[in-house]
């Protein structure tokens, strides 16, 4: 199979000779109606009915106790880490194979990442690699888990559900419980993905979801913190809305908070998109099946959902034979107007995280050199 064959197949799927993006938003429901309602009401900022409605719909979808809408996914992750007790000087274990926002959230709160390998099962944080790193480098004390050489507290573990494929959550939960470390899920890419029938983002103490324009559904820019108790949700809402104490007219803030509120305008768009989410997922899973059948018995390995999961297949991907094959596929597809992308560079290769602590990253490096993402915009004719 050649890149030319892949180009022809993708163009046949999308039935166009025009440029094919990696993932474009789809607006086919009540988006315009709800956004115009917001404009007509004049409540376009952080107060309005659509913010409450959006949070309630996310709670219903995910089964979380409280969803707190934020201005973007990075803000949601920052708030989730803050609520999980991460503070300046702490260490947080995560994967090197992730989008930079995961580590940016840590950096801006003064914490430092520790990188461990990803799993061949999920492309997300590997529970075996996590356990090995902790056994080799950490000690459990009355003050929590401490890194042996740096003496810093390891306060949280942040797995990321890569491309919407859920990580091995039971095993990760068990490791975190054993070491008394908070689990915070970076579920930015996995809205509508399920682990053993339960939605991602609700297994740890907190989860963070993104609604950026390239996600499975969008609010333009936005995110949400998934909180596992009503009390945690109330406190998260307070902290992310400038910690203002309710009063008819006085401005009193009882702690330093964040101005992370999602505007009503964005929430209106999100409410309409949520009405289409089931359709989007059905279409994306149908698209993934087309890719899977096409690449079957070829030298390209299509990335499939783990056996324990139902994935939203946010981005479809193939693993090439080697880096040269990856480069050829990227060059040939992009030169012909079919947008493909490599996976992110490993975080420790970036200058701001080059000195971060890390374990063995053999499989992360293998994937980094070989993986290519394919066009993944839902196609109506493939679904309902």
C-alpha positions as CSV (number, residue, x, y, z in Angstrom):
1,X,0.0,0.0,0.0
2,X,1.3,3.4,-0.9
3,X,0.5,7.0,0.2
4,X,-1.1,7.5,-3.1
5,X,-3.6,4.7,-2.3
6,X,-4.3,6.3,1.0
7,X,-4.9,9.7,-0.6
8,X,-7.4,8.1,-3.0
9,X,-9.2,6.3,-0.3
10,X,-9.6,9.4,1.9
11,X,-10.8,11.4,-1.0
12,X,-13.3,8.7,-1.8
13,X,-14.6,8.7,1.8
14,X,-15.1,12.5,1.9
15,X,-16.2,12.7,-1.8
16,X,-14.2,15.9,-2.5
17,X,-11.3,17.2,-4.5
18,X,-10.9,20.1,-2.1
19,X,-8.6,20.3,0.9
20,X,-9.4,17.8,3.6
21,X,-8.7,19.0,7.1
22,X,-7.7,16.8,10.0
23,X,-10.7,17.5,12.1
24,X,-13.3,20.3,11.4
25,X,-16.2,21.2,13.6
26,X,-19.7,20.2,12.4
27,X,-22.7,22.5,12.9
28,X,-25.9,20.9,11.8
29,X,-28.2,21.4,14.7
30,X,-29.5,24.3,16.9
31,X,-26.2,26.1,17.1
32,X,-27.3,29.3,15.4
33,X,-30.6,29.4,17.2
34,X,-29.1,29.1,20.7
35,X,-26.3,31.5,20.1
36,X,-28.8,34.1,18.7
37,X,-30.9,33.6,21.8
38,X,-27.9,34.4,23.9
39,X,-27.1,37.6,21.9
40,X,-30.8,38.7,22.1
41,X,-30.7,38.2,25.9
42,X,-27.6,40.3,26.2
43,X,-26.2,37.7,28.7
44,X,-23.2,36.7,26.5
45,X,-20.6,36.6,29.3
46,X,-20.3,34.5,32.4
47,X,-23.9,34.7,33.6
48,X,-26.8,33.1,31.7
49,X,-29.0,30.1,31.5
50,X,-26.9,28.1,29.0
51,X,-23.9,27.8,31.4
52,X,-26.1,26.0,34.0
53,X,-27.8,23.9,31.3
54,X,-24.5,22.9,29.8
55,X,-23.1,21.8,33.1
56,X,-26.2,19.8,33.9
57,X,-26.1,18.1,30.5
58,X,-22.4,17.1,31.0
59,X,-23.3,15.7,34.5
60,X,-26.0,13.6,32.9
61,X,-23.7,12.4,30.1
62,X,-20.7,11.5,32.3
63,X,-22.3,10.5,35.5
64,X,-20.2,12.9,37.5
65,X,-21.6,14.6,40.7
66,X,-20.8,18.2,39.4
67,X,-19.5,19.6,36.2
68,X,-17.9,23.0,36.3
69,X,-17.6,24.8,32.9
70,X,-14.4,26.7,32.2
71,X,-13.0,28.9,29.5
72,X,-10.8,26.2,28.0
73,X,-9.4,22.7,28.6
74,X,-6.1,23.9,30.0
75,X,-7.9,26.0,32.6
76,X,-10.0,23.0,33.5
77,X,-6.9,20.8,34.0
78,X,-5.2,23.6,36.0
79,X,-8.3,23.9,38.3
80,X,-8.5,20.1,38.6
81,X,-4.9,19.9,39.7
82,X,-5.3,22.7,42.1
83,X,-8.4,21.0,43.7
84,X,-6.4,17.8,43.9
85,X,-3.9,19.6,46.1
86,X,-1.0,20.1,43.7
87,X,1.1,23.1,44.7
88,X,4.3,24.8,43.7
89,X,7.3,22.5,44.1
90,X,5.3,19.3,43.8
91,X,6.0,16.5,41.3
92,X,3.2,15.2,39.0
93,X,3.6,12.0,37.1
94,X,2.3,12.0,33.5
95,X,3.1,10.7,30.1
96,X,5.7,12.3,27.7
97,X,3.5,11.3,24.8
98,X,0.8,14.1,25.2
99,X,-0.2,17.5,24.0
100,X,1.8,20.3,25.6
101,X,-1.2,21.7,27.5
102,X,-1.0,18.8,30.0
103,X,2.5,20.0,31.0
104,X,1.7,23.7,30.6
105,X,-1.0,23.4,33.3
106,X,1.7,22.0,35.7
107,X,4.3,24.6,34.8
108,X,2.0,27.5,35.4
109,X,1.2,26.3,38.9
110,X,4.9,25.8,39.8
111,X,4.7,22.0,39.7
112,X,7.1,19.8,37.7
113,X,6.3,16.8,35.5
114,X,7.8,13.4,35.8
115,X,7.5,11.3,32.5
116,X,6.7,7.6,32.3
117,X,6.0,5.4,29.4
118,X,2.7,4.8,27.6
119,X,1.0,1.4,27.1
120,X,0.7,-0.4,23.8
121,X,-2.8,-1.2,24.8
122,X,-4.1,2.4,25.0
123,X,-1.3,4.8,24.0
124,X,-1.9,6.4,27.4
125,X,-0.1,6.2,30.7
126,X,1.1,2.6,31.4
127,X,0.2,1.3,34.9
128,X,3.2,-1.1,34.8
129,X,5.6,1.8,34.0
130,X,4.0,3.9,36.7
131,X,4.4,1.2,39.3
132,X,8.0,0.5,38.3
133,X,8.9,4.1,38.5
134,X,7.4,4.5,41.9
135,X,9.1,1.4,43.2
136,X,12.5,2.5,41.9
137,X,12.3,6.2,42.8
138,X,9.7,6.8,45.6
139,X,9.0,6.1,49.2
140,X,5.6,6.3,50.9
141,X,5.8,8.3,54.2
142,X,3.3,9.8,56.6
143,X,3.6,13.0,54.6
144,X,2.7,11.2,51.4
145,X,4.8,9.8,48.5
146,X,8.2,11.4,48.3
147,X,10.7,11.2,45.5
148,X,13.9,9.6,46.9
149,X,16.5,11.8,45.2
150,X,14.8,15.2,45.1
151,X,12.7,14.9,48.3
152,X,9.8,16.4,46.5
153,X,6.2,15.3,47.1
154,X,4.6,13.3,44.3
155,X,1.1,14.7,44.6
156,X,-0.8,13.5,41.5
157,X,-0.8,11.2,38.5
158,X,-2.2,12.5,35.2
159,X,-3.0,10.0,32.5
160,X,-4.3,11.3,29.2
161,X,-6.8,9.4,27.1
162,X,-4.9,9.6,23.8
163,X,-7.1,10.3,20.8
164,X,-10.1,9.3,22.9
165,X,-8.9,5.8,23.7
166,X,-9.4,5.2,27.5
167,X,-6.3,4.2,29.5
168,X,-6.2,1.1,31.8
169,X,-8.1,2.8,34.6
170,X,-8.6,-0.1,37.0
171,X,-4.9,-0.7,37.2
172,X,-4.0,3.0,37.4
173,X,-6.5,3.6,40.2
174,X,-5.0,0.6,42.1
175,X,-1.5,2.0,41.9
176,X,-2.5,5.5,42.9
177,X,-4.5,4.1,45.9
178,X,-1.5,2.0,47.0
179,X,0.8,5.0,46.9
180,X,-1.8,7.5,48.2
181,X,-1.4,9.7,45.1
182,X,-4.3,11.7,43.6
183,X,-5.5,10.6,40.1
184,X,-6.5,13.4,37.8
185,X,-7.7,12.4,34.3
186,X,-6.8,14.5,31.3
187,X,-9.9,13.6,29.4
188,X,-9.5,16.5,27.0
189,X,-9.9,14.2,24.0
190,X,-12.3,11.5,25.3
191,X,-15.8,13.0,25.7
192,X,-18.1,10.2,24.8
193,X,-15.6,7.5,25.5
194,X,-16.3,4.7,28.0
195,X,-14.1,2.4,30.1
196,X,-16.0,-0.8,30.9
197,X,-19.3,1.0,30.4
198,X,-18.4,4.0,32.6
199,X,-17.5,7.4,31.1
200,X,-13.9,8.6,31.2
201,X,-13.0,11.4,33.5
202,X,-14.9,10.1,36.5
203,X,-12.4,7.5,37.9
204,X,-10.0,9.9,39.5
205,X,-10.6,12.6,42.0
206,X,-11.1,15.0,39.1
207,X,-11.2,15.0,35.3
208,X,-10.7,17.7,32.7
209,X,-12.4,17.8,29.3
210,X,-11.7,20.2,26.3
211,X,-14.2,21.6,23.9
212,X,-11.7,23.3,21.5
213,X,-12.7,23.7,17.9
214,X,-11.0,20.5,16.9
215,X,-12.6,18.2,19.5
216,X,-15.5,15.8,18.9
217,X,-17.8,18.7,19.9
218,X,-17.0,22.3,20.5
219,X,-18.0,25.4,22.4
220,X,-15.5,27.4,20.3
221,X,-13.2,27.5,23.3
222,X,-14.0,25.8,26.5
223,X,-13.5,23.0,29.0
224,X,-15.1,21.4,32.0
225,X,-13.9,20.0,35.4
226,X,-15.6,16.7,36.4
227,X,-15.9,16.6,40.2
228,X,-16.8,13.4,42.0
229,X,-18.7,14.9,44.9
230,X,-21.1,17.8,45.3
231,X,-18.8,19.5,47.9
232,X,-15.8,19.3,45.5
233,X,-18.0,20.7,42.7
234,X,-19.2,23.6,44.8
235,X,-15.6,24.4,45.9
236,X,-14.3,24.1,42.3
237,X,-17.1,26.4,41.1
238,X,-16.2,28.9,43.8
239,X,-12.5,28.9,43.0
240,X,-13.0,29.2,39.3
241,X,-15.3,32.1,39.5
242,X,-12.9,34.5,41.3
243,X,-13.8,33.1,44.8
244,X,-16.6,35.7,45.1
245,X,-18.8,35.2,48.1
246,X,-22.5,35.6,47.0
247,X,-24.1,38.9,48.0
248,X,-26.7,41.2,46.5
249,X,-24.2,44.0,45.8
250,X,-21.0,43.7,47.8
251,X,-17.8,42.4,46.2
252,X,-16.0,40.2,48.7
253,X,-13.6,37.4,47.7
254,X,-12.5,35.0,50.5
255,X,-9.4,33.6,48.7
256,X,-7.2,34.0,45.6
257,X,-9.3,32.4,42.8
258,X,-9.2,32.0,39.0
259,X,-11.4,33.8,36.4
260,X,-12.0,30.6,34.5
261,X,-15.8,31.0,33.9
262,X,-17.2,29.8,30.5
263,X,-19.1,32.6,28.8
264,X,-22.8,32.0,28.2
265,X,-22.2,32.5,24.4
266,X,-19.9,29.4,24.4
267,X,-22.2,27.4,26.5
268,X,-25.1,28.0,24.1
269,X,-23.0,26.6,21.3
270,X,-22.1,23.6,23.5
271,X,-25.7,22.8,24.4
272,X,-26.5,22.5,20.7
273,X,-23.4,20.4,20.0
274,X,-24.3,18.1,22.9
275,X,-27.6,17.4,21.2
276,X,-25.6,16.0,18.3
277,X,-22.9,14.1,20.2
278,X,-24.5,10.7,19.9
279,X,-24.7,11.2,16.1
280,X,-21.1,12.5,15.9
281,X,-19.8,9.4,17.8
282,X,-21.8,7.0,15.6
283,X,-20.4,8.7,12.5
284,X,-16.8,8.7,13.9
285,X,-17.0,5.0,14.8
286,X,-18.3,4.2,11.4
287,X,-15.4,6.2,9.9
288,X,-12.9,4.3,12.1
289,X,-14.3,1.0,10.8
290,X,-13.8,2.1,7.2
291,X,-10.2,2.9,8.0
292,X,-9.7,-0.3,9.9
293,X,-11.0,-2.4,7.0
294,X,-8.9,-0.5,4.5
295,X,-5.6,-0.9,6.4
296,X,-6.3,-4.6,7.3
297,X,-3.4,-6.9,6.2
298,X,-1.3,-3.9,5.2
299,X,2.0,-2.7,6.5
300,X,0.2,0.1,8.3
301,X,-1.3,-0.8,11.7
302,X,-4.5,1.0,12.4
303,X,-4.9,2.1,16.1
304,X,-8.0,0.5,17.5
305,X,-9.8,0.9,20.8
306,X,-8.8,-1.3,23.7
307,X,-10.9,-4.4,24.3
308,X,-12.3,-3.0,27.5
309,X,-13.4,0.3,26.0
310,X,-15.7,2.1,23.7
311,X,-13.8,5.0,22.2
312,X,-15.1,8.1,20.5
313,X,-12.2,7.7,18.0
314,X,-11.6,11.4,18.2
315,X,-8.5,11.1,15.9
316,X,-7.9,8.1,13.7
317,X,-4.2,7.0,13.5
318,X,-1.9,4.4,11.9
319,X,1.5,3.2,13.0
320,X,3.9,3.0,10.1
321,X,6.8,0.5,9.7
322,X,9.5,3.0,10.5
323,X,10.2,6.8,10.6
324,X,11.0,6.9,6.9
325,X,7.6,5.4,6.1
326,X,6.0,8.0,8.4
327,X,7.8,10.9,6.7
328,X,6.8,9.6,3.2
329,X,3.2,9.3,4.2
330,X,3.1,12.8,5.8
331,X,4.8,14.4,2.8
332,X,2.7,12.7,0.1
333,X,-0.7,13.3,1.8
334,X,-0.1,16.9,2.8
335,X,1.3,17.8,-0.6
336,X,-1.9,16.6,-2.1
337,X,-4.3,18.5,0.2
338,X,-5.0,15.6,2.6
339,X,-4.2,16.9,6.0
340,X,-2.3,14.3,8.2
341,X,-0.2,15.0,11.2
342,X,2.5,13.2,13.3
343,X,1.9,12.7,16.9
344,X,3.3,15.3,19.3
345,X,7.0,15.4,20.0
346,X,7.7,13.9,23.4
347,X,7.5,16.5,26.1
348,X,11.1,16.0,27.3
349,X,12.3,17.0,23.9
350,X,10.8,20.5,24.4
351,X,13.2,23.1,25.9
352,X,11.1,23.9,28.9
353,X,10.7,20.3,30.0
354,X,14.1,18.9,28.9
355,X,15.4,18.6,32.4
356,X,12.3,16.8,33.8
357,X,12.6,13.5,35.6
358,X,11.7,10.5,33.6
359,X,11.6,6.8,33.4
360,X,12.2,4.5,30.5
361,X,10.2,5.8,27.5
362,X,10.9,3.0,24.9
363,X,7.4,2.6,23.7
364,X,6.7,6.4,23.6
365,X,9.7,6.8,21.4
366,X,8.6,4.0,19.2
367,X,5.2,5.6,18.6
368,X,6.6,9.1,18.2
369,X,8.7,7.9,15.3
370,X,5.9,6.0,13.5
371,X,2.4,7.4,14.2
372,X,0.4,9.4,11.7
373,X,-3.1,10.9,12.4
374,X,-5.6,10.7,9.5
375,X,-8.6,13.0,8.6
376,X,-11.3,12.3,11.2
377,X,-14.1,14.8,10.6
378,X,-17.4,12.9,11.0
379,X,-19.1,11.9,7.7
380,X,-22.9,11.9,7.8
381,X,-23.4,9.2,5.1
382,X,-21.3,6.8,7.3
383,X,-23.5,7.1,10.3
384,X,-27.1,7.9,11.1
